[in-house]
Amino acid sequence: MRLGYWLKKILMVEILRGLFLTFSHLFKKSVTVQYPREKKPVPAGYRGIMSLLRYADGQERCVGCGLCEIACPSNVIKVVSAEEEDRPLKRYAKEYTFDVTRCVFCGFCVEACPVDALAMTPVYEYAVYNKRDLFFDKEKLLEMGDRYFPAQGAKPDYIGSCESELFLLAAKAKGYPTKSEAAGPPQSEDPDAKREGPAQ
């Protein structure tokens, strides 16, 4: 035991093992990414900077309910809602601000939105010289949504005043009539049926 201990000390076995491990990587493929010239693709579901979405006709999805503002643990979202002039009781987000410097990218705002108006983009590069450039308004958030989520579906026919696909499915499951069902069955176009009077 004593002889083996001193042989390891004299021959520097531990150092030779470390050098062998180091030199063995010289013949392996390099994994170094030359950032920023080379960028690795981000995985699906990556939570980057938030964005606002539109429908296929260009209409904004956001209805200004403020649930994202309530769900945000860092209080980085501020929503000011207003009513549309030509549509009573129809609200929209008049102002929408988002502070990137305080965001923790948890995604709670996206989960809380009842109309799927929010989405997390794959953007992770937001180093700027002026911190005020990271204070996004509604126009900037909509621009990012148009850039990273250009393919959006048409606005569906919702039930009532709540504009949520989840609410639509829940309402159908409870037996509430849809808009087409509430209108009733189409009237008969048989001309003979129109001539018949009330039953005696």
MOQUIKA-V198462 format. One record per backbone hydrogen bond with DSSP energy under -1.0 kcal/mol. NH is the residue of the N-H (numbers start at 1). CO is the residue of the C=O. Records with the same first field share a line. If there is no record, write none. Layout:
# MOQUIKA-V198462
NH->CO + CO
This chain:
# MOQUIKA-V198462
5->1
6->2
7->3
8->4
9->5
10->6
11->7
13->8
16->12
17->13
18->14
19->15
20->16
21->17
22->18
23->19
24->20
26->23
28->25
35->33
38->34
46->43
48->46 + 121
49->123
51->119
52->141
53->117
55->59
56->153
58->55
61->53
70->66
71->67
72->68
78->97
80->95
82->92
84->90
90->87
92->82
94->80
95->80
97->78
98->136
99->76
100->134
111->107
112->108
113->109
119->51
121->49
133->130
134->131
135->132
136->98
141->137
142->138
143->139
144->140
145->141
146->142
147->143
148->144
149->145
158->156
168->164
169->165
170->166
171->167
172->168
173->169
174->170
175->172
176->171
182->178
183->179
194->190
195->191
196->192
